[in-house]
Each structure stands twice: as C-alpha cells, then as structure tokens.
C-alpha cells in the first residue's frame, strides 16, 4: 500500500476507485494490498484448470490482471511492477516473471438482453484478443488456411468456428514461442446470468459449452488455466465432460485470503488513513465474509470507498444492479420471504447448500436460491456441516454484515414504495387505529402487487395462500425493525401467532397479527374470517409472551387479516 505523510502522520492514501488494472495501480503508486501470494499458491497447486468463485467486486479482475502482468511475456522485464511485493522475495518467481504466452479475456461486459447481442459481444471479444497477436501473421508459422481463419475471427463467424477460436490461438502461440500458453478467463458466468434473467438460457448454454470444451478440455496447447466468476454454474450446463476442472467456491479452503481484505489489512489501512477510531463501525458494516476457514474477510470495494469518502455508506450494495436477487426473492414462495424476515431479525438459518448453481432450478428450488445468495456474498456461513457435532448436515447461514442487511431492507421497501402505494401512510394509519384507511390501502396494494408476486403456490403444486399473505404483510412492516422486534410463527400461550411486533420503547404499542384465508366451508363471509382471526388471538392467549415481558394489555393491539384472492379485510379488537 502506498501511504502519504503529512505533518502529524499518515492521513491520506492514493485511492483509485474502480481501477482494476494492476499495471496502472502499480505505476501510479495507488493504494494496493499485496495479493501476490495468490500467484505462488496457485502455481504450486499445479491444477490444470482452476475455477474460482467470489462475490462481485472482490478483486477477481484485479487479481487476474496481476496474473497476466506476472506471467505474460508481454510484460517481460517489468519486474518493477512486483518489487516490494511478497512474490518477489523468491528468486524462482523473479525468474518466472514474463516468461509465458498468455491469453487473457473477460466476459464482464457480455450483458446483452438477447441471445444474438450476447453472442455478438463474445465474438467481438474473441476478435479483439486475436488483434493483440496480429504479429503472428508476419511469421511463417501459420499455414494459408490458418491465416484465413485468423482473418475470419469476428461477428460473422459460425458457432463451430467460434468454438475453436481459443483452441486455435493457443496452438498458434505455442508454436510461435515453443511453449504452452496460460489461459485466463475473467467473469466467465456473466453471460449465463444474463441469459437466465432475459430468458435465453438454453441457447447461451449450448454456445458456451462448445467454447469451454474446446478451450479447456481438449486443448493440448494450454499449460494451465484460471476462470473466475460469481457462481459455479452446474457442470451439466456448460462444463460437460470437463473432468480436469478444480472448483474453488466460497466454502473451499484454497485461496481463502487471496480475494478480499483480511481484518489485519483493513485495520492497517485505517490506521494509515488516520481512521483508526472507526475500526469497530467499519467491522460491523463491511466485515463478515467467510471463505473456507478464513473468517473476517472484508469487502474491498466498500473499504476502498470508505477510505476515500471517510463516510459509512452502502457502497458495495449499491455498486451494481441487484435485479437478479430482488427478482428471486420477490417472486419466490412464502417460505423464502419468511426466512428473509428471520434473517433480517438477526437470526440464523439452517439450509442445505448445493454450490453447483442450476439456474433453471431457481424458480422452484429453495436450495438453489440460498446457494446463489451465499455465492453472491449476501449470506455467510456461520457453521459448515463438518463443524457440526450432531448429524445435521445443513449449513448455518446469516446475513453477511450490516451493509447487506440495509440493502435487503431497502430492496423490500422499494417493492412497496410506488407513487400509488402511500406506504408511510399505511404505517401511520396502523398506529392511529385507522382501520378504514388500512383496508383501503391493502385492497389497492393487492390489486397492483399480486400480479408481480408469487401467489403462494408451493413447488409441489400445493397452494399455501396463508403463508403467501403472511410474507406479503411482513414486507410492508419491515421498515419498523428499528422500533420493533418483529417475529413470526413463534409459540406464545397455547399456539403459534402469525406476526408479533414487540416495541423497543415503552411509549409504543405492541401488535399481534393473525391471518385467515376465507373458506366458504368454514366461514359465512370475509368479515367472519377476520372475526375468527381475532378470536384465535384471544382464545389461544397469544398475548402471553408480551405480558411476560411486562407489556400490559392496554398496550397490546390485535389485528385480524382476512383474505379472499385480491380482497382483504382488516379488523382490530374493539372495532368489531
């Protein structure tokens, strides 16, 4: 890291926000935390093809740029870039610098909304890579047909020709240098994520599968290769028959401290910037990532922005679109929404995790959603199965840190905050006991929102409407978490209440919500269903948990919610 001295000590760092080019950072003497140990660890592991998954903005691209600068013969005699860094301590690695032909490309910009535009973006990237090596055309190592192929690489290529582009370039370079190449592919899964979001998964999976198999499996001209991304896309999707792939996910032991900042690194930077008194707050907001056995990993994007701005803000959470995550949770079934409520309350979840992300399963597989949230950095592992003393083989998960918690609260609030929603007015009406307005609001809301939310149908096909409405109402009140302890489905008295709002201040009332879906075989009307909801609160003594904490009956308000499709009726005790 570069530090600047003024008078009383280190007070400023030369921060370059968003700069992911290793050469630029080093030549301009920008703030840099030494991650060159990754070079040694990877080289000595001797894996043929390594896939490393880490959340977005966690230094993947910068590390790949670093690998390119270290190994590529384009950077021969550029040892100055590594002087003073850990990899330069050993003569063996000093002699290795700049000695390999390297093919380096990134799919980060492949974000087309159609298959055609995404495919064209990939072909343009292949064309640009070929242009970097145009000097091959000046040599006699290429045959006439190879020269023709070289010139044909571009947007007019067939799928078959595109599949062979990296394979052929590896061949040309290995012949020219008489040495096998290193292959670096950054953000390999971006096209697949976009394909899922925009609905052209099958086409893109087939196209990518042909490229990957030719480039990584059947390529005798590649010495070693690295791929990075956010997710581990299932082997069946795009890595079929790729049996030489070593996969390193967030739960793997390898490279645990090579991406992201350790607590020691962060605290040292804070001291250098004169921000040592902010360590605890920074830890609360930006710590919490766990990679393998390495805990207390900090988000580098948030840390560098904090060092620059010197203010606690949502940096990483707001750095790019969270549309996929928002879409998955908003459209998920009620169990997902209720689990999110528990997470936002600071609780841990026990979930089975499959780190091979099957995007096709995200629509109806709860495990796939939790696995994606873990891979994306929104959840952290509190305890892995191998740590468990009992036979429970589930992962224990929690929200990563306060920044992630704030992001989710903001995301949920935005679902309900449109110009016609009058969200804040609903909360005010609830406190004032204005049930008429609450009913007006809820009926307007259901008409607008129920078309974009899951209607409560379980993947099994069994409808679960009460649990759906439960999750819907929880979304409306999530903003009250600063004033209330919000819990659901907990035992109290002689049963389990639906939702309880326990006030943190003595001046605030407590609330108990009970939900009923109108059943014509059980109730005569929607109003009768609301009455039954209130009756259940009383007969099963759901107040017991609140009264045990010294909250008197006069402060406890009961609300019965009755639903029939998009129709809602809310009644409050005493307003029957």
C-alpha positions as CSV (number, residue, x, y, z in Angstrom):
1,X,0.0,0.0,0.0
2,X,1.2,3.5,-0.7
3,X,0.9,6.0,2.2
4,X,1.4,9.7,2.2
5,X,3.0,11.5,5.1
6,X,1.9,15.0,6.3
7,X,2.9,16.6,9.5
8,X,1.3,14.5,12.2
9,X,1.4,11.2,10.4
10,X,-0.3,9.2,7.7
11,X,-3.5,10.9,6.8
12,X,-4.2,10.1,3.2
13,X,-3.9,7.2,0.8
14,X,-3.7,7.4,-3.0
15,X,-7.0,5.7,-3.7
16,X,-8.0,4.8,-7.3
17,X,-11.7,3.8,-7.2
18,X,-12.7,1.2,-9.7
19,X,-9.2,0.8,-11.2
20,X,-8.8,-3.0,-11.9
21,X,-5.6,-2.7,-13.9
22,X,-2.6,-4.0,-12.0
23,X,0.0,-2.2,-14.1
24,X,-1.8,1.1,-13.8
25,X,-2.2,0.8,-10.0
26,X,1.5,-0.1,-9.5
27,X,2.9,2.5,-11.9
28,X,0.8,5.3,-10.4
29,X,1.6,4.2,-6.9
30,X,-2.1,3.8,-5.9
31,X,-3.4,2.1,-2.8
32,X,-2.8,-1.6,-3.1
33,X,-3.0,-4.5,-0.7
34,X,-0.5,-7.2,-1.6
35,X,-2.2,-10.3,-3.0
36,X,0.7,-11.7,-5.0
37,X,0.8,-14.7,-2.6
38,X,-2.0,-15.9,-4.8
39,X,0.5,-16.4,-7.7
40,X,2.6,-18.7,-5.6
41,X,-0.3,-20.6,-4.1
42,X,-1.9,-21.2,-7.5
43,X,1.3,-22.2,-9.3
44,X,2.3,-24.7,-6.6
45,X,-1.1,-26.3,-6.5
46,X,-0.4,-27.4,-10.1
47,X,-4.1,-27.7,-11.1
48,X,-4.8,-27.8,-14.8
49,X,-7.9,-25.7,-14.9
50,X,-9.0,-23.7,-11.8
51,X,-12.4,-22.1,-11.4
52,X,-12.6,-19.6,-8.5
53,X,-15.9,-18.1,-7.5
54,X,-16.1,-15.0,-5.4
55,X,-18.8,-12.2,-5.0
56,X,-18.8,-9.2,-7.3
57,X,-16.2,-6.5,-6.7
58,X,-14.0,-8.8,-4.6
59,X,-10.8,-8.3,-6.5
60,X,-11.2,-11.1,-9.1
61,X,-10.5,-8.8,-12.1
62,X,-7.5,-7.1,-10.4
63,X,-6.0,-10.5,-9.4
64,X,-6.4,-11.8,-13.0
65,X,-4.7,-8.6,-14.3
66,X,-2.0,-9.2,-11.7
67,X,-1.6,-12.8,-13.0
68,X,-1.4,-11.5,-16.6
69,X,1.3,-8.9,-15.7
70,X,3.3,-11.6,-13.8
71,X,3.3,-14.4,-16.3
72,X,2.7,-12.8,-19.8
73,X,5.8,-12.3,-22.0
74,X,4.1,-9.1,-23.0
75,X,5.4,-7.8,-19.6
76,X,8.9,-9.2,-19.9
77,X,11.4,-7.1,-18.0
78,X,8.6,-5.5,-15.9
79,X,9.7,-6.8,-12.6
80,X,9.4,-3.3,-11.3
81,X,5.6,-3.9,-11.0
82,X,6.3,-6.6,-8.4
83,X,9.2,-5.1,-6.5
84,X,8.4,-4.9,-2.8
85,X,5.6,-7.5,-3.0
86,X,5.7,-10.9,-1.5
87,X,6.1,-12.9,-4.7
88,X,9.4,-11.0,-5.4
89,X,11.0,-12.4,-2.3
90,X,11.9,-15.7,-4.1
91,X,14.4,-15.9,-6.9
92,X,12.4,-18.7,-8.5
93,X,9.5,-16.4,-9.1
94,X,11.6,-13.5,-10.1
95,X,13.0,-15.7,-12.9
96,X,9.4,-16.8,-13.9
97,X,8.1,-13.3,-14.4
98,X,7.2,-12.5,-18.1
99,X,8.0,-15.9,-19.5
100,X,4.7,-17.3,-20.8
101,X,2.4,-16.6,-23.7
102,X,-0.9,-15.6,-22.0
103,X,-4.4,-15.4,-23.4
104,X,-6.4,-13.1,-21.2
105,X,-10.0,-12.1,-21.7
106,X,-13.1,-11.1,-19.7
107,X,-16.8,-11.7,-20.2
108,X,-17.7,-9.0,-17.7
109,X,-19.2,-6.8,-20.4
110,X,-21.3,-9.5,-22.0
111,X,-24.7,-8.2,-20.8
112,X,-27.0,-8.4,-23.8
113,X,-30.7,-8.7,-23.3
114,X,-31.0,-11.2,-26.3
115,X,-29.0,-14.2,-27.3
116,X,-28.0,-12.5,-30.5
117,X,-26.5,-9.5,-28.8
118,X,-24.7,-11.5,-26.2
119,X,-23.3,-13.9,-28.8
120,X,-22.1,-10.9,-30.8
121,X,-20.4,-9.4,-27.8
122,X,-18.4,-12.7,-27.2
123,X,-17.4,-12.8,-30.8
124,X,-16.1,-9.2,-30.6
125,X,-14.1,-10.1,-27.6
126,X,-12.5,-13.0,-29.4
127,X,-11.7,-10.7,-32.4
128,X,-10.1,-8.2,-30.0
129,X,-7.9,-11.0,-28.5
130,X,-6.8,-12.1,-31.9
131,X,-5.9,-8.5,-32.8
132,X,-3.5,-8.4,-29.8
133,X,-1.5,-11.2,-31.6
134,X,-1.5,-9.9,-35.2
135,X,2.2,-10.2,-35.2
136,X,1.6,-13.9,-35.8
137,X,0.5,-13.1,-39.4
138,X,4.0,-11.7,-40.0
139,X,5.6,-15.0,-39.3
140,X,5.7,-18.1,-41.4
141,X,4.4,-20.5,-38.7
142,X,0.8,-20.2,-40.0
143,X,-0.5,-22.0,-43.0
144,X,-2.6,-20.3,-45.6
145,X,-5.8,-21.8,-44.2
146,X,-4.7,-20.7,-40.7
147,X,-4.2,-17.2,-41.9
148,X,-7.7,-17.2,-43.5
149,X,-9.2,-18.5,-40.2
150,X,-7.2,-15.8,-38.3
151,X,-8.7,-13.1,-40.5
152,X,-12.2,-14.6,-40.2
153,X,-12.5,-14.3,-36.4
154,X,-15.3,-11.8,-35.8
155,X,-19.0,-11.3,-35.7
156,X,-19.7,-13.2,-38.9
157,X,-18.2,-16.5,-37.5
158,X,-20.2,-19.6,-37.3
159,X,-20.7,-21.3,-33.9
160,X,-18.4,-24.1,-34.9
161,X,-15.6,-21.6,-35.8
162,X,-16.2,-19.6,-32.6
163,X,-15.9,-22.7,-30.5
164,X,-12.4,-23.3,-31.9
165,X,-11.1,-19.7,-31.6
166,X,-9.2,-20.0,-28.3
167,X,-8.0,-23.5,-29.1
168,X,-6.6,-22.4,-32.4
169,X,-5.0,-19.2,-30.9
170,X,-3.4,-21.4,-28.2
171,X,-1.9,-23.6,-31.0
172,X,-0.5,-20.6,-32.9
173,X,1.1,-19.1,-29.8
174,X,2.6,-22.3,-28.5
175,X,4.2,-22.9,-31.9
176,X,5.5,-19.3,-32.1
177,X,7.0,-19.3,-28.6
178,X,7.7,-23.1,-28.4
179,X,5.9,-23.0,-25.1
180,X,2.4,-23.8,-23.9
181,X,0.1,-20.9,-23.1
182,X,-1.6,-19.8,-19.9
183,X,-5.4,-19.1,-20.3
184,X,-7.1,-16.5,-18.1
185,X,-10.9,-16.0,-18.3
186,X,-12.4,-13.4,-16.0
187,X,-16.2,-13.3,-15.1
188,X,-16.9,-16.4,-17.1
189,X,-20.5,-16.7,-15.8
190,X,-21.8,-13.2,-16.7
191,X,-23.3,-14.3,-20.0
192,X,-25.1,-17.2,-18.2
193,X,-26.6,-14.9,-15.5
194,X,-27.8,-12.5,-18.2
195,X,-29.2,-15.4,-20.2
196,X,-31.2,-16.6,-17.2
197,X,-32.6,-13.1,-16.4
198,X,-33.6,-12.4,-20.0
199,X,-34.8,-15.9,-21.0
200,X,-32.3,-17.4,-23.4
201,X,-30.6,-19.8,-21.2
202,X,-30.6,-22.9,-23.4
203,X,-29.2,-21.1,-26.4
204,X,-26.4,-19.5,-24.4
205,X,-25.6,-22.7,-22.5
206,X,-25.1,-24.6,-25.8
207,X,-22.9,-21.9,-27.2
208,X,-20.7,-21.6,-24.1
209,X,-20.4,-25.3,-23.7
210,X,-18.8,-25.7,-27.1
211,X,-16.3,-22.9,-26.4
212,X,-15.4,-24.2,-23.0
213,X,-15.0,-27.8,-24.0
214,X,-12.7,-26.9,-26.9
215,X,-10.7,-24.3,-24.9
216,X,-10.2,-26.2,-21.6
217,X,-10.8,-29.9,-22.1
218,X,-9.4,-30.9,-25.5
219,X,-6.7,-28.2,-25.7
220,X,-3.2,-29.7,-25.6
221,X,-1.6,-26.3,-26.1
222,X,-2.7,-24.9,-22.7
223,X,-0.3,-25.3,-19.7
224,X,-2.8,-24.1,-17.1
225,X,-5.9,-22.1,-17.0
226,X,-7.9,-20.0,-14.5
227,X,-11.5,-18.9,-14.6
228,X,-13.2,-16.6,-12.2
229,X,-16.9,-15.8,-11.7
230,X,-19.5,-15.2,-9.1
231,X,-21.2,-18.6,-9.3
232,X,-20.3,-22.2,-10.1
233,X,-22.6,-22.9,-12.9
234,X,-23.6,-26.6,-12.9
235,X,-21.3,-29.0,-14.7
236,X,-24.1,-30.3,-16.7
237,X,-24.9,-26.8,-18.1
238,X,-21.7,-25.8,-19.6
239,X,-18.8,-28.0,-18.3
240,X,-19.9,-31.4,-19.6
241,X,-17.0,-33.8,-19.8
242,X,-14.6,-31.2,-18.4
243,X,-13.0,-33.6,-15.9
244,X,-9.8,-31.6,-15.3
245,X,-11.6,-28.7,-13.5
246,X,-10.7,-27.8,-10.0
247,X,-13.5,-25.7,-8.4
248,X,-12.9,-23.3,-5.6
249,X,-16.0,-21.9,-4.1
250,X,-16.7,-19.7,-1.1
251,X,-16.6,-22.8,1.2
252,X,-13.4,-24.2,-0.2
253,X,-10.1,-24.0,1.7
254,X,-7.9,-22.8,-1.2
255,X,-7.1,-19.1,-1.7
256,X,-9.2,-18.1,1.3
257,X,-7.3,-14.8,1.9
258,X,-6.4,-14.1,-1.7
259,X,-9.6,-12.2,-2.6
260,X,-11.0,-9.5,-0.3
261,X,-9.1,-7.9,2.6
262,X,-8.3,-9.5,5.9
263,X,-9.0,-7.7,9.1
264,X,-5.3,-7.1,9.7
265,X,-5.0,-5.5,6.2
266,X,-8.1,-3.3,6.8
267,X,-7.1,-2.1,10.2
268,X,-3.6,-1.3,9.0
269,X,-5.1,0.8,6.2
270,X,-7.5,2.6,8.6
271,X,-4.6,3.5,10.8
272,X,-2.6,4.8,7.8
273,X,-5.6,7.0,6.8
274,X,-6.0,8.4,10.3
275,X,-9.3,6.4,10.7
276,X,-8.2,4.0,13.4
277,X,-11.1,5.1,15.7
278,X,-13.6,3.8,13.0
279,X,-12.5,0.2,13.2
280,X,-15.5,-1.2,15.1
281,X,-18.0,0.6,12.9
282,X,-16.2,-0.5,9.7
283,X,-16.2,-4.1,11.1
284,X,-19.9,-4.0,11.7
285,X,-20.7,-2.7,8.3
286,X,-18.2,-4.4,5.9
287,X,-16.7,-7.4,7.7
288,X,-18.3,-10.9,7.8
289,X,-17.3,-12.6,4.6
290,X,-16.1,-16.1,5.1
291,X,-14.0,-18.1,2.5
292,X,-13.2,-21.6,3.6
293,X,-11.5,-21.4,7.0
294,X,-10.8,-17.7,6.7
295,X,-13.2,-15.5,8.6
296,X,-13.3,-11.7,9.0
297,X,-12.8,-11.0,5.3
298,X,-13.8,-7.5,4.3
299,X,-15.4,-6.3,1.1
300,X,-12.6,-4.4,-0.8
301,X,-15.0,-2.2,-2.7
302,X,-16.6,-0.9,0.4
303,X,-13.3,-0.5,2.2
304,X,-11.6,1.5,-0.6
305,X,-14.6,3.7,-1.0
306,X,-14.7,4.3,2.8
307,X,-11.0,5.2,2.8
308,X,-11.7,7.7,0.1
309,X,-15.0,9.2,1.4
310,X,-14.5,8.6,5.1
311,X,-18.2,8.0,5.5
312,X,-20.2,4.9,6.3
313,X,-22.5,4.2,3.3
314,X,-23.9,1.5,1.2
315,X,-21.0,1.1,-1.2
316,X,-20.9,-2.5,-2.4
317,X,-24.6,-3.0,-2.1
318,X,-25.3,-0.1,-4.5
319,X,-22.3,-0.7,-6.8
320,X,-24.3,-2.6,-9.4
321,X,-27.7,-4.0,-10.0
322,X,-29.2,-6.4,-7.6
323,X,-32.0,-7.2,-10.0
324,X,-31.5,-10.9,-10.0
325,X,-31.5,-11.2,-6.2
326,X,-34.5,-8.9,-6.0
327,X,-36.4,-10.9,-8.7
328,X,-35.7,-14.2,-7.0
329,X,-36.9,-13.1,-3.5
330,X,-39.9,-11.1,-4.7
331,X,-41.2,-13.9,-6.9
332,X,-40.3,-16.7,-4.5
333,X,-42.8,-18.6,-2.4
334,X,-43.8,-17.5,1.1
335,X,-41.2,-19.7,2.8
336,X,-38.4,-17.7,1.2
337,X,-40.0,-14.4,2.3
338,X,-40.5,-15.6,5.9
339,X,-36.9,-16.9,6.0
340,X,-35.7,-13.5,4.9
341,X,-37.7,-11.9,7.8
342,X,-35.9,-14.2,10.2
343,X,-32.5,-13.2,8.7
344,X,-33.4,-9.5,9.0
345,X,-34.2,-10.1,12.6
346,X,-30.6,-11.3,13.1
347,X,-31.4,-15.0,13.2
348,X,-29.5,-17.8,11.6
349,X,-31.0,-20.3,9.1
350,X,-30.3,-24.0,8.7
351,X,-30.2,-24.6,5.0
352,X,-28.9,-27.3,2.6
353,X,-26.5,-25.8,0.1
354,X,-25.6,-27.0,-3.4
355,X,-22.8,-24.9,-4.8
356,X,-23.4,-26.0,-8.3
357,X,-25.8,-23.3,-9.3
358,X,-28.5,-24.7,-11.6
359,X,-30.2,-21.5,-12.9
360,X,-33.1,-23.5,-14.2
361,X,-33.9,-24.6,-10.7
362,X,-34.0,-21.1,-9.2
363,X,-37.8,-20.7,-10.0
364,X,-38.9,-23.6,-7.8
365,X,-35.9,-24.8,-5.7
366,X,-35.3,-23.2,-2.4
367,X,-31.9,-24.7,-2.1
368,X,-30.8,-23.1,-5.3
369,X,-31.8,-19.6,-4.1
370,X,-29.9,-19.9,-0.8
371,X,-26.9,-21.3,-2.6
372,X,-26.9,-18.3,-5.0
373,X,-27.2,-15.8,-2.2
374,X,-24.2,-17.5,-0.5
375,X,-22.1,-17.4,-3.6
376,X,-23.1,-13.8,-4.2
377,X,-21.9,-12.7,-0.8
378,X,-25.3,-11.8,0.7
379,X,-25.0,-14.7,3.2
380,X,-22.2,-16.0,5.2
381,X,-21.5,-19.5,6.7
382,X,-21.7,-19.4,10.5
383,X,-21.2,-23.2,10.7
384,X,-20.5,-25.7,8.0
385,X,-21.6,-29.4,8.2
386,X,-18.1,-30.5,9.0
387,X,-18.1,-28.3,12.1
388,X,-21.4,-29.7,13.3
389,X,-21.3,-32.0,16.3
390,X,-24.6,-33.6,15.5
391,X,-25.9,-35.3,12.4
392,X,-27.3,-32.1,11.0
393,X,-25.6,-31.6,7.6
394,X,-27.1,-28.3,6.8
395,X,-25.2,-25.1,6.7
396,X,-25.9,-22.4,9.3
397,X,-26.3,-19.1,7.5
398,X,-26.7,-15.5,8.4
399,X,-26.7,-12.1,6.7
400,X,-23.1,-11.1,5.9
401,X,-23.0,-7.7,7.6
402,X,-24.9,-4.5,8.3
403,X,-24.4,-3.2,4.7
404,X,-26.1,-6.3,3.3
405,X,-28.9,-6.0,5.9
406,X,-29.5,-2.4,5.0
407,X,-29.5,-3.4,1.3
408,X,-32.2,-6.0,1.8
409,X,-34.4,-3.7,3.9
410,X,-34.1,-1.0,1.2
411,X,-34.9,-3.6,-1.5
412,X,-38.0,-4.9,0.2
413,X,-39.2,-1.4,1.0
414,X,-38.9,-0.4,-2.7
415,X,-41.3,-3.2,-3.7
416,X,-44.0,-1.4,-1.8
417,X,-43.0,2.2,-2.4
418,X,-44.5,3.3,-5.6
419,X,-46.3,6.6,-6.0
420,X,-49.7,5.0,-5.6
421,X,-48.8,2.9,-2.6
422,X,-48.6,5.5,0.1
423,X,-46.6,3.1,2.2
424,X,-45.8,5.5,5.1
425,X,-49.5,6.5,5.3
426,X,-50.3,2.8,5.9
427,X,-47.9,2.6,8.9
428,X,-49.3,5.9,10.3
429,X,-52.8,4.6,10.0
430,X,-51.9,1.4,11.8
431,X,-50.5,3.3,14.7
432,X,-53.6,5.6,14.7
433,X,-56.0,2.7,14.6
434,X,-57.5,4.0,11.2
435,X,-58.6,0.6,10.0
436,X,-60.7,2.1,7.2
437,X,-57.6,3.6,5.6
438,X,-55.6,0.3,6.2
439,X,-58.3,-1.6,4.3
440,X,-58.4,0.9,1.5
441,X,-54.6,0.8,1.2
442,X,-54.4,-3.0,1.3
443,X,-57.0,-3.6,-1.3
444,X,-55.3,-1.1,-3.6
445,X,-52.0,-2.7,-3.0
446,X,-53.2,-6.3,-3.7
447,X,-54.6,-5.2,-7.0
448,X,-51.2,-3.7,-8.0
449,X,-48.7,-6.1,-6.4
450,X,-50.2,-9.6,-6.5
451,X,-49.6,-9.8,-10.2
452,X,-45.8,-9.5,-9.7
453,X,-45.6,-11.6,-6.5
454,X,-45.8,-15.3,-6.2
455,X,-49.4,-16.3,-5.4
456,X,-48.5,-18.7,-2.8
457,X,-48.2,-21.9,-4.9
458,X,-45.6,-24.3,-3.5
459,X,-43.2,-26.0,-5.9
460,X,-45.1,-29.2,-5.1
461,X,-48.2,-27.7,-6.6
462,X,-50.0,-27.3,-3.3
463,X,-51.3,-23.8,-2.7
464,X,-50.2,-22.1,0.5
465,X,-52.2,-18.8,0.4
466,X,-51.9,-18.0,4.2
467,X,-48.2,-18.2,4.1
468,X,-48.1,-16.1,1.0
469,X,-50.2,-13.3,2.6
470,X,-48.0,-13.7,5.7
471,X,-44.9,-12.9,3.7
472,X,-46.6,-10.1,1.9
473,X,-47.6,-8.3,5.1
474,X,-44.1,-8.8,6.6
475,X,-42.7,-6.9,3.6
476,X,-45.0,-4.0,4.5
477,X,-43.7,-3.7,8.0
478,X,-40.0,-4.5,7.6
479,X,-39.2,-0.8,8.0
480,X,-40.4,-1.0,11.6
481,X,-37.4,-3.1,12.6
482,X,-35.7,-0.1,14.2
483,X,-38.7,0.4,16.6
484,X,-39.8,-3.2,17.0
485,X,-38.6,-6.7,17.4
486,X,-40.5,-8.4,14.6
487,X,-41.1,-12.2,14.9
488,X,-43.4,-14.7,13.3
489,X,-44.6,-18.2,13.8
490,X,-43.4,-18.3,17.4
491,X,-45.1,-20.1,20.4
492,X,-47.0,-18.0,22.8
493,X,-49.9,-19.1,25.1
494,X,-51.5,-22.1,23.5
495,X,-50.3,-21.9,20.0
496,X,-48.2,-20.0,17.4
497,X,-49.0,-16.5,16.4
498,X,-48.5,-15.3,12.8
499,X,-46.7,-12.0,13.5
500,X,-45.8,-10.1,16.6
501,X,-44.4,-6.6,16.9
502,X,-42.7,-6.1,20.3
503,X,-41.9,-2.5,21.0
504,X,-38.4,-1.4,21.9
505,X,-39.8,1.7,23.6
506,X,-42.4,1.8,26.4
507,X,-44.3,4.6,24.6
508,X,-45.1,2.4,21.6
509,X,-48.0,-0.2,21.4
510,X,-47.4,-3.9,20.7
511,X,-49.2,-5.6,17.8
512,X,-50.3,-9.2,17.1
513,X,-51.3,-10.1,13.6
514,X,-53.3,-13.2,12.6
515,X,-54.1,-14.2,9.0
516,X,-57.1,-16.1,7.7
517,X,-57.9,-17.1,4.2
518,X,-61.7,-17.1,3.7
519,X,-63.0,-20.6,3.5
520,X,-66.7,-20.8,2.4
521,X,-67.0,-24.2,4.2
522,X,-65.8,-22.6,7.5
523,X,-67.0,-19.0,7.4
524,X,-70.1,-17.3,6.1
525,X,-68.2,-14.2,4.9
526,X,-64.8,-12.4,4.6
527,X,-65.9,-10.5,7.8
528,X,-66.4,-13.7,9.6
529,X,-62.9,-14.9,8.7
530,X,-61.5,-11.6,10.2
531,X,-63.5,-12.2,13.3
532,X,-62.2,-15.7,13.6
533,X,-58.6,-14.4,13.3
534,X,-59.2,-12.0,16.3
535,X,-61.0,-14.8,18.2
536,X,-58.0,-17.1,17.8
537,X,-55.6,-14.4,19.2
538,X,-57.8,-14.3,22.3
539,X,-58.6,-17.9,22.8
540,X,-55.0,-19.1,22.3
541,X,-53.7,-16.3,24.5
542,X,-51.0,-15.1,22.1
543,X,-50.6,-12.1,24.4
544,X,-48.7,-14.3,26.9
545,X,-45.2,-13.7,25.6
546,X,-45.7,-9.9,25.6
547,X,-47.3,-9.9,29.1
548,X,-44.4,-12.0,30.4
549,X,-42.2,-9.1,29.4
550,X,-44.3,-6.6,31.4
551,X,-46.3,-5.2,28.5
552,X,-49.8,-4.5,29.8
553,X,-53.0,-5.5,27.9
554,X,-53.8,-1.8,27.3
555,X,-50.7,-1.6,25.1
556,X,-51.4,-4.7,23.0
557,X,-53.4,-4.4,19.8
558,X,-54.8,-7.3,17.9
559,X,-55.3,-7.1,14.1
560,X,-57.1,-9.8,12.1
561,X,-56.4,-10.0,8.4
562,X,-58.8,-11.9,6.2
563,X,-58.0,-12.6,2.5
564,X,-60.0,-13.8,-0.4
565,X,-57.9,-13.7,-3.6
566,X,-57.1,-10.0,-4.0
567,X,-59.7,-8.9,-1.5
568,X,-58.5,-8.0,2.0
569,X,-60.4,-7.1,5.2
570,X,-58.6,-6.0,8.3
571,X,-60.3,-5.8,11.7
572,X,-58.9,-4.7,15.1
573,X,-60.0,-5.8,18.5
574,X,-62.5,-3.3,19.9
575,X,-63.6,-2.2,16.3
576,X,-65.8,-5.2,15.6
